[in-house]
C-alpha cells in the first residue's frame, strides 16, 4: 500500500511538472500519432504477405520476419520520442526549461544508438514470440516460454534506464548497459524501483480510462442503435461515434502512461547518476533525488 501511495505522489509531481512546461508532453503525443501511422503502413505488406505466402512453412517464416520489421519500426518511434521526453525532463530539472530544439538535436545525435536499442528490444520480442508460438506442452517448451517472458520483463525495465544513459550521458548501447548494471549493483536504482509503485498506479489509471471509455462508447453506440428503430444509418453513426470515443480514451491513457513512466525512469537515473558522482568524489553528503522522486520517497 505504501508503494502505491508513493507511486501516486510521484505521479502528481510529474504531472505538475508537465503542466508547468507543456513541451514535456509533446513527444508522447507525437509518438502516439507516429506509431499509429507506422502501424497502418506496416499492416499493408503484412496483409499482402499473408494472402501470398500464408502462415505455414516458408510463409510462416516470411511473416515472422515481416512482423519483426514492423515491431522494430514501432520500437524506433517509441524510443525516439521517449528520448526527447528524457532530455526535456533533464533540461527542466537542471535548467528550469525543457527545450524542444535541444531535444531534437540530441535525438539526432543519438539516433544510431537508439536504433541499436530498438534492434535489441526487437530481438527480445521475437524470442518471446517464437517461444509463445510453440504450442508443444513439453517441459522444454514451457521453460522456454517462462524464460522468454521473464527476459522480456527484465529487458523492458533495463531499456527504460538505458535510454536515459544514452540521452543524458551520450553512451552507446553497450556502455549504457554497463552503466545501468554498475549503478544497479551498487543499489542506486533498486531502492526507487522497489519502493515507488509507479507501474501499479499507471496501470490502474490506464485500466480505468479504458473501462470508462468503453462504458461511454457502449452507452452512445448502444443507445443510438436502440432508439434508431431499425434505421441503419443512425445505428452505424452510433457505433462509429462510440468507437471514436473509446479510441480517444485509449489515446489519453497511452499518453498518460508513456509520459509518467519515462519521467519516473529519467528521475531515477538522474538521481543514481548524481549519487554515483558524489561517491566518486568521496562526498558523504546525502544527495537529494529530483523533486518528483523526492516527494514520492519522503
Phi, psi and omega in degrees: 000320178296322178300317179295318180298319178292322176299320178294321178297317178297316181303314181297318180293320181295320180283332172297321176297318181293323180290334177283329179227096186296340180299333183298333182270340186302313181300325179295324177289316178300319181298321179297312181294312181297320179297321177296317181296315179298319181296315180297314180295321183289332181292330183300305178295330176296318179294318179296316179298324179297316181288331182276312188258337185074195183239010181253147175061231181299323179301319179296321179293317179298316180295324179296316180292317179296320177296321178297322178296318178295318178298318178301314180298321179293321177295320179301312179301313182299316183286325178300310184282330173294323176298321176297316179299317178305311184290323178297318178293318178300316179295320180295316183287328184266330185237354180085005181204127175264114186260127182295322182297320178292323180296316177298318181297318180293320180296320177296320179299320186259018187299318180296319178296323177296321178298319180293323177295319178295322179295318179295318179294323177296318179299316178297317180298319181288326175299314179296317180299317180297320180292321181289330180286341178284105186276002180296146182256030181279166178298318181298315181295318180294320177296320179296318179297316180294317182295316181290328176294318177295318179301316180296318179299313180294319182292322179301316178294318180297317182297324179294338178263329178292324181300312175300325177298319178296312188285314185281319185252006177055051180256152174276182185299313182298310182292326178295318178294319179297320180293315179297319179297320181296310182287338174288317178299329180273010176063028179274346180247331187296328181300309182295318183296322186276339186250349180245110186274057181297318182298320179296316183293312181295323178296317181294314182293320177297320177298317180295321175303314180297317180295313179297316179299317179295319180298314179293318180297318180294320179296317180291307182296312180294322181295313180293325177294321182292318183275355183291337181064032179091001179287111185297320182297317180291322178297314180296319178300316179298318179295318180295315180298317179300317179297319179295320178297314180298317180297322179297319178294320178296320178297315179298317179298321180295314179297317180301310182294316182298310182295314184298313181294320179294318179298318181297310183290330176293313178298320180297316181292318180300317180297311180300322180296317181289323176295318179299317180296318179297319179294319181296330180273001179078014181280139178255004180286135180292131180266123181284143177289157173307150190314310182298320180285324179298322179296324181287328183270355182295000000 
